[in-house]
Amino acid sequence: MSALTKKRLFIGCLLCVLVGYVAYLEVQHLHSEVTLRADAKHASVPDVAVVQPKPAPPTVSMTLPGNINAWYEAPIYAQVSGYVKMWYKDYGASVKKGDILGEVNAPGLDAQYAQAKADLQVAQAKYGLAAVTANRWRSMGKSQAVSGQSVSVQNANEQSAQASLEAAQHNVDRYSALEQFKTIVAPFDGVVTARNISVGDYVGAGSGNMNANGTASELFTVADTHEMRLFVSVPETLSYILKPGLKARVTVPQYPNKVFTANFLTIAKGYDANTRTAVTEFTIDNADQKLWPGTFASVSLSAPAEGGVYTIPTGALVFQEKGMQVVTVDAQNKAHYTNITVGRMSDAYTEVEAGLSPTDHIINNPPADLLEGETVRLSVPTKGYITTAGSTDDEEDDE
């Protein structure tokens, strides 16, 4: 084979290789373009995980803080000014209605009382003189010995003296009543829960004992603890369970292993605008006197739940200008925004009172840019992913 032939053969092989390489590059380019288009088309359809609403639990249970107060509790203030003569009942003393708790020396009041009685005697004397004088003038008026005007004046003097006598009597009665307040008595059967006075303390009328800070405090506090009142602030979303016959389980820190039963008494028919709660009152029998006023309580309530309520993951909620919504998926895998009415909410799940049916498929954690009517692709959640309210695939496998 000549050199020219070899050269032509080499050039022909080189051209074949070059053409083959160019063809390969073109095929790869076309393949990449097709793959890119397929990937772009696939990426344009978002992958979503769907859940179905689950019926809410048949009972509603909650634990709330509460305060235990006495059935009656009376702070007792001084009604007269003076110095404490003696106190007779100390902290924790059991008292009966009318028992003497303490006495107050009120020399100023005693002097005013004596003055009032003296003024009464003066008024009695003046009235007696005015009555005698008026009788005489009326007798003389019958015989025309004096003018009718003079008789009228004496009648008016008698009436004025009588009015002064009545005023003096009322003044004596007033001071007599105040004298009774020098003795401080229990207003009802109960226990003395506070004594804020000592012998020699000065107390002011209507303002109690003046303490070291210059503020007034009550002399005694008496509490009736045969039965206790339990006050609980219940959220408005759960206030429907508060009805006559409802019972609550109550525990207190000092008796961690003992459960007390509280009976529903009444509810304030209005909500606090700041907390959206209603004050609810229960009663607890305290015949053994274990519970004390001012105790903190943990209150557990349980009642049948309302029907037609479903639970969904809280992450499925969408809040837009139309209100609270969820995104449902139809049979053609189209996304639709649906308005719902929510009830109780927590970090994990939310109760839906209206707007859903148990057959709906709801997107959990829907993309923020998802549009109405957009096609979505359903994905299968991995192990441990929350698929329904309050449950996971792992839990379902365990079941």
C-alpha positions in Angstrom: 0.0 0.0 0.0 1.4 3.3 -1.1 2.0 6.2 1.3 -0.8 8.2 -0.4 -3.3 5.5 0.2 -2.3 5.2 3.8 -2.6 8.9 4.3 -6.1 8.9 2.7 -7.1 6.0 4.9 -5.9 7.8 8.0 -7.8 10.9 7.1 -10.9 9.0 6.4 -10.8 7.2 9.7 -10.1 10.5 11.5 -13.2 12.0 9.8 -15.3 9.1 10.8 -14.2 9.4 14.4 -14.9 13.1 14.3 -18.3 12.7 12.8 -19.1 9.9 15.3 -18.0 12.2 18.2 -20.1 15.1 17.0 -23.1 12.8 16.6 -22.5 11.5 20.1 -22.5 15.0 21.5 -25.7 15.9 19.7 -27.4 12.8 21.0 -26.2 13.6 24.5 -27.5 17.2 24.1 -30.9 16.0 22.9 -31.0 13.5 25.8 -30.1 16.1 28.4 -32.7 18.5 27.0 -35.4 15.8 27.1 -34.4 14.9 30.7 -34.3 18.6 31.7 -37.8 19.2 30.3 -39.0 16.1 32.1 -37.4 17.2 35.4 -38.8 20.7 35.0 -42.3 19.3 34.3 -42.0 17.0 37.3 -40.8 19.9 39.5 -43.6 22.1 38.4 -46.1 19.8 40.2 -45.5 20.0 44.0 -45.3 16.9 46.1 -47.6 17.0 49.1 -48.6 14.8 51.9 -52.3 14.4 52.7 -54.2 13.5 55.8 -57.8 12.8 56.6 -59.8 14.3 59.4 -60.2 12.1 62.4 -63.2 12.2 64.8 -62.5 14.1 68.0 -62.2 12.1 71.2 -65.7 11.3 72.7 -64.7 13.1 75.9 -63.2 16.5 76.6 -60.6 16.6 79.4 -58.6 19.5 80.7 -56.6 20.4 83.7 -56.7 24.0 84.9 -55.4 26.0 88.0 -57.8 27.0 90.6 -58.1 28.8 93.9 -59.8 27.5 97.0 -61.5 30.0 99.3 -63.6 29.7 102.4 -67.4 29.4 102.2 -67.6 32.8 104.0 -64.6 34.9 104.9 -65.0 38.2 106.9 -62.2 40.7 107.5 -63.2 42.5 110.7 -62.4 46.2 111.1 -62.8 48.5 114.0 -65.9 50.6 114.2 -64.6 52.8 117.1 -61.3 54.6 117.6 -59.3 53.6 120.6 -56.7 51.3 122.1 -56.8 47.5 122.2 -57.7 46.5 125.7 -57.4 42.7 125.1 -57.7 40.1 122.4 -59.1 36.6 123.3 -58.9 34.5 120.1 -55.6 33.8 118.3 -54.8 32.3 114.9 -56.6 29.0 114.2 -59.1 29.4 117.1 -62.5 27.9 116.4 -65.2 30.4 117.3 -69.0 30.5 117.4 -71.2 33.3 116.3 -71.1 36.1 118.9 -67.9 34.9 120.6 -65.8 37.8 121.8 -62.6 38.2 119.8 -61.3 41.3 121.5 -62.1 44.6 123.3 -61.2 48.2 122.6 -60.8 51.0 125.1 -62.4 54.2 123.7 -62.3 57.0 126.3 -63.2 59.5 123.6 -66.3 57.6 122.7 -67.3 57.2 126.4 -67.1 60.9 126.9 -69.2 61.6 123.8 -71.7 59.0 125.1 -71.9 60.7 128.5 -72.3 64.1 126.7 -75.1 62.7 124.6 -77.0 61.5 127.7 -76.5 64.8 129.4 -77.8 66.6 126.3 -80.8 64.3 126.4 -81.6 65.3 130.0 -81.4 69.0 129.0 -83.7 68.4 126.1 -86.2 66.5 128.3 -86.2 69.4 130.8 -86.7 72.0 128.0 -89.4 69.9 126.4 -91.2 69.6 129.8 -91.1 73.4 130.3 -92.3 74.1 126.8 -95.1 71.6 127.2 -96.3 73.2 130.4 -96.1 76.7 129.0 -97.9 75.8 125.9 -100.7 74.2 127.9 -101.1 77.3 129.9 -101.2 79.6 126.9 -103.8 77.3 125.2 -106.0 77.6 128.3 -105.7 81.3 128.3 -106.4 81.4 124.6 -109.7 79.7 125.2 -110.8 82.6 127.4 -109.5 85.2 125.0 -107.0 86.4 127.6 -104.2 86.3 125.1 -103.9 86.6 121.4 -104.1 83.7 119.0 -100.6 84.6 117.7 -99.1 84.2 121.2 -100.7 80.7 121.5 -99.3 79.7 118.1 -95.8 80.8 119.2 -96.0 78.6 122.3 -97.3 75.7 120.3 -94.3 76.0 118.0 -92.0 76.2 120.9 -93.4 73.0 122.3 -93.0 71.3 118.9 -89.4 72.5 118.6 -88.6 71.3 122.1 -90.1 67.9 121.2 -88.0 67.7 118.0 -84.8 68.6 120.0 -85.7 65.9 122.5 -86.1 63.3 119.7 -82.8 64.4 118.1 -81.1 64.0 121.5 -82.6 60.6 122.0 -81.3 59.5 118.5 -77.9 60.8 119.4 -77.9 58.7 122.6 -79.0 55.7 120.6 -76.2 56.2 118.1 -73.5 56.4 120.8 -75.1 53.5 122.6 -74.7 51.4 119.4 -71.1 52.5 119.0 -70.4 51.5 122.5 -71.4 47.9 121.5 -68.6 48.0 118.9 -66.0 48.3 121.6 -66.5 44.5 121.9 -65.4 42.7 118.8 -67.4 39.5 118.1 -67.4 36.7 115.6 -70.0 37.2 112.8 -70.5 33.5 112.3 -69.2 30.1 113.2 -65.7 29.5 111.8 -62.0 29.8 112.4 -59.8 32.8 113.1 -57.4 32.9 110.1 -55.7 36.2 111.0 -55.1 38.4 114.1 -53.4 41.7 113.3 -53.6 43.4 116.7 -51.8 43.4 120.0 -52.7 44.9 123.4 -52.2 48.6 123.4 -52.4 49.0 119.6 -54.3 52.1 118.4 -57.2 51.3 116.0 -59.2 53.8 113.9 -62.9 53.7 113.2 -63.5 52.0 109.8 -59.8 51.7 109.0 -58.6 48.9 111.2 -55.1 48.7 112.7 -52.4 51.1 111.6 -49.3 49.0 110.9 -45.7 50.0 110.7 -46.1 51.1 107.1 -48.9 53.5 108.0 -51.5 51.4 106.1 -54.7 50.0 107.6 -55.3 46.3 108.1 -58.2 44.3 109.5 -58.2 43.4 113.2 -59.3 39.8 112.7 -60.3 37.5 109.8 -62.8 34.8 110.4 -63.5 32.1 107.9 -66.3 29.6 107.7 -64.5 26.4 106.3 -67.2 23.7 106.7 -67.4 23.9 102.9 -65.1 25.5 100.5 -65.5 27.5 97.3 -63.3 26.6 94.3 -62.8 29.3 91.6 -61.5 28.3 88.1 -61.1 30.4 85.0 -62.4 28.3 82.1 -61.6 29.1 78.4 -64.6 30.1 76.4 -64.1 27.3 73.9 -64.7 24.8 76.8 -67.4 26.7 78.7 -70.2 24.6 77.1 -69.3 21.7 79.4 -70.0 23.7 82.5 -73.5 22.5 83.5 -75.2 21.5 86.7 -74.1 18.0 87.8 -70.6 18.5 86.5 -67.9 17.2 88.9 -64.2 18.1 89.0 -61.3 16.2 90.4 -59.2 18.4 92.6 -55.6 17.9 93.9 -53.7 20.2 96.1 -49.9 20.4 96.8 -50.1 19.4 100.5 -52.0 16.2 99.7 -50.5 15.0 96.4 -52.1 11.5 96.6 -55.6 12.6 97.7 -58.3 13.6 95.2 -61.1 15.8 96.3 -64.4 16.0 94.5 -65.8 19.4 93.6 -69.4 20.0 92.5 -70.3 22.7 89.9 -72.2 25.6 91.5 -72.4 28.5 89.1 -70.6 30.3 86.3 -70.1 34.0 85.6 -72.1 34.5 82.4 -69.5 36.7 80.8 -65.9 36.4 79.6 -62.9 38.4 80.7 -61.9 40.5 77.7 -58.2 40.0 78.4 -58.1 36.3 79.0 -61.3 35.1 77.2 -62.2 33.0 80.3 -65.2 32.8 82.5 -65.0 32.5 86.3 -66.5 29.2 87.4 -67.4 28.3 91.0 -67.4 24.8 92.5 -68.0 23.6 96.0 -65.9 21.1 98.0 -67.1 19.5 101.2 -64.6 20.2 104.0 -66.0 18.4 107.0 -62.5 17.1 108.0 -61.1 20.7 107.7 -58.2 19.5 105.6 -58.5 22.3 103.1 -57.6 25.9 104.0 -58.5 29.2 102.4 -56.1 30.4 99.8 -55.0 27.0 98.6 -53.8 26.5 95.0 -55.6 23.6 93.3 -55.1 21.6 90.1 -58.6 21.0 88.7 -59.3 18.2 86.2 -62.6 18.5 84.2 -64.0 15.9 81.9 -67.3 15.8 79.9 -68.8 14.3 76.7 -67.6 16.1 73.6 -69.9 17.6 71.1 -70.5 15.5 67.9 -69.4 16.4 64.4 -66.0 17.7 65.5 -62.8 16.5 63.7 -59.1 16.9 64.4 -56.4 17.7 61.9 -52.7 18.6 62.3 -52.2 22.2 63.2 -49.7 22.4 60.4 -52.5 22.0 57.8 -54.1 25.3 58.7 -53.8 28.2 56.3 -54.8 31.7 57.5 -55.5 34.2 54.7 -57.7 37.2 54.1 -60.7 34.8 53.9 -60.1 33.5 57.3 -59.0 30.1 58.5 -58.7 27.5 55.7 -57.3 24.1 54.7 -56.2 22.9 51.3 -58.1 19.8 50.1 -57.3 17.5 47.1 -60.0 16.2 44.8 -60.0 13.0 42.8 -58.1 14.7 39.9 -55.3 15.8 42.3 -56.4 19.4 42.1 -55.9 21.6 45.2 -58.8 23.6 46.6 -58.9 26.1 49.5 -61.8 25.3 51.9 -63.1 27.6 54.8 -63.3 25.9 58.2 -64.4 26.8 61.7 -61.8 25.8 64.3 -62.3 25.0 68.0 -59.6 24.1 70.4 -56.0 24.4 69.1 -52.7 23.0 70.3 -49.2 22.7 68.9 -49.9 19.2 67.4 -53.6 19.3 66.4 -56.6 21.5 66.0 -60.3 20.7 66.3 -62.5 21.6 63.3 -66.1 22.2 64.1 -67.4 22.9 60.6 -66.3 22.8 57.0 -64.8 19.2 56.7 -66.0 15.7 56.2 -64.2 12.5 57.2 -63.5 11.6 53.5 -61.7 14.8 52.7 -58.0 14.7 51.8 -56.2 17.6 53.4 -52.7 18.7 52.5 -50.4 18.8 55.6 -48.0 21.8 55.6 -49.2 23.1 52.2 -46.6 25.2 50.1 -47.0 28.9 50.6 -47.2 29.5 46.8 -49.8 26.8 46.1 -52.6 28.2 43.9 -56.3 27.3 43.8 -56.9 24.5 41.3 -53.2 23.7 40.9 -52.3 20.1 40.3 -50.4 18.4 43.1 -48.6 15.0 43.4 -49.4 12.9 46.4 -46.4 11.6 48.3 -46.1 8.7 50.6 -44.9 9.8 54.1 -41.8 8.2 55.5 -41.7 6.4 58.8 -42.3 8.7 61.7 -44.0 11.5 59.7 -47.2 12.7 61.1 -50.0 11.6 58.8 -53.0 12.2 61.0 -53.7 14.3 64.0 -51.8 12.9 66.9 -50.5 9.7 65.2 -47.5 8.6 63.2 -46.7 5.8 60.8 -44.7 4.2 63.6 -47.7 4.3 65.9 -49.9 2.9 63.3 -47.5 0.0 62.8 -47.5 -0.6 66.5 -51.2 -0.8 66.5 
